[in-house]
């Protein structure tokens, strides 16, 4: 087991502590997620080798501030694709996520923009990861850089 920042920090008052899902190739997914989630300040926090996992595959945990919140592993069949939405209060992070995820080999599934069907300030982008999982970056706050209307 490898931990980058020593002692893990815990979720505190967060409602969602972490998520884990199976992927076809953990190393391929590590390269994708490490690049795609960089705009969120997330990186690999921990790697658990095959000798220490239930599936016999490699397990990675990504997060920030020393706490892994997104886990994936190989060694078992990936199930139906998931939809994972990551929140930010900065629309530039949504844009950077989309560009980084595409550069890392993701497939565009919705360019950055307003999704009026949700609400007037729902700014998001969608990318399919190498296993077809729909990964979304979303900012649900008004654009403070936008000039007010007439």
C-alpha positions in Angstrom: 0.0 0.0 0.0 1.4 3.4 -0.9 0.0 6.7 0.6 1.4 10.0 -0.8 0.7 12.3 2.1 1.1 10.2 5.3 -1.9 10.2 7.5 -5.2 10.2 5.7 -7.7 12.9 6.4 -11.3 11.9 6.9 -14.6 13.1 5.4 -15.8 15.1 8.3 -19.3 16.4 7.6 -19.4 15.3 4.0 -22.4 13.2 3.1 -20.6 11.2 0.4 -17.4 9.7 1.8 -16.2 7.9 -1.3 -17.2 5.9 -4.4 -15.5 2.8 -5.9 -16.1 1.1 -9.2 -14.5 -1.7 -11.3 -12.6 -0.8 -14.5 -11.1 -3.0 -17.2 -7.5 -1.7 -16.8 -6.6 0.1 -13.6 -3.4 1.6 -15.0 -5.2 3.0 -18.1 -7.8 4.4 -15.8 -5.2 5.9 -13.5 -3.6 7.8 -16.4 -7.0 9.1 -17.5 -8.3 10.1 -14.0 -5.0 11.6 -12.9 -5.1 14.0 -15.8 -8.9 14.5 -16.0 -9.3 15.4 -12.3 -6.2 17.6 -12.0 -8.4 20.8 -12.4 -10.2 19.7 -9.2 -6.8 19.5 -7.4 -7.2 15.7 -7.2 -4.4 13.3 -7.6 -3.5 9.7 -6.7 -3.5 9.4 -2.9 -3.0 5.7 -2.6 -2.2 2.6 -4.6 -3.0 -0.9 -3.3 -1.2 -3.7 -5.1 -2.9 -6.9 -6.3 -1.5 -8.9 -3.4 -3.6 -6.8 -1.0 -7.0 -6.6 -2.8 -10.1 -8.8 -2.7 -10.2 -8.9 -6.6 -6.5 -9.6 -7.1 -6.3 -6.4 -9.2 -4.7 -3.1 -8.6 -6.7 -0.4 -6.6 -6.3 3.3 -6.8 -7.7 6.1 -4.6 -7.8 9.7 -5.9 -8.6 12.7 -3.8 -7.2 15.9 -2.4 -5.9 17.0 1.0 -4.7 13.5 1.6 -8.1 11.7 1.5 -9.1 9.4 -1.3 -12.7 9.9 -2.4 -12.8 8.2 -5.8 -11.6 4.6 -6.0 -11.3 2.2 -8.9 -9.9 -1.3 -9.3 -9.4 -4.0 -11.9 -9.5 -7.7 -11.4 -13.2 -8.2 -11.8 -15.6 -7.4 -14.6 -16.7 -3.8 -14.8 -20.4 -3.4 -14.3 -22.8 -1.1 -16.1 -21.4 2.4 -16.7 -21.9 4.9 -13.9 -22.5 8.6 -13.9 -20.2 10.5 -11.6 -20.7 14.2 -11.1 -18.0 16.4 -9.5 -18.9 19.8 -8.1 -17.0 23.0 -8.3 -17.9 26.7 -7.7 -15.8 27.8 -10.6 -16.8 27.4 -14.2 -13.2 27.6 -15.3 -12.7 24.2 -13.5 -15.5 22.7 -15.7 -13.8 24.0 -18.8 -10.3 22.7 -17.7 -11.8 19.3 -16.7 -13.3 18.9 -20.2 -10.1 19.8 -22.0 -7.9 17.7 -19.7 -10.2 14.7 -19.9 -10.3 14.8 -23.7 -6.5 15.2 -23.8 -6.2 12.1 -21.5 -8.2 10.0 -24.0 -11.8 10.6 -22.9 -14.7 10.9 -25.3 -16.7 14.1 -25.5 -20.2 13.5 -24.1 -21.3 17.2 -23.8 -19.2 20.3 -24.2 -19.1 22.9 -21.4 -22.2 25.0 -21.3 -25.4 25.9 -19.5 -28.0 23.1 -19.2 -31.2 25.1 -18.9 -33.3 21.9 -18.5 -31.8 21.7 -15.0 -31.7 25.4 -14.1 -30.3 28.6 -15.5 -27.0 28.4 -13.6 -26.3 24.7 -14.3 -23.0 24.9 -16.1 -21.5 21.4 -16.9 -19.4 19.3 -19.2 -19.5 15.5 -19.7 -16.8 13.1 -20.8 -16.8 9.3 -21.2 -13.9 7.6 -19.5 -12.1 4.6 -21.1 -14.7 2.2 -19.8 -17.7 4.3 -20.9 -18.5 5.9 -17.5 -20.1 9.3 -17.8 -18.0 11.7 -15.8 -19.4 15.2 -15.3 -18.0 18.4 -13.9 -20.7 20.8 -12.7 -20.9 24.4 -11.4 -24.4 25.3 -10.1 -23.7 28.9 -9.0 -24.1 32.1 -11.1 -21.2 33.2 -13.2 -19.8 36.0 -11.2 -17.6 37.1 -14.2 -20.6 37.5 -16.4 -21.8 41.1 -16.9 -25.4 41.6 -15.6 -28.1 41.7 -18.3 -29.9 44.9 -19.5 
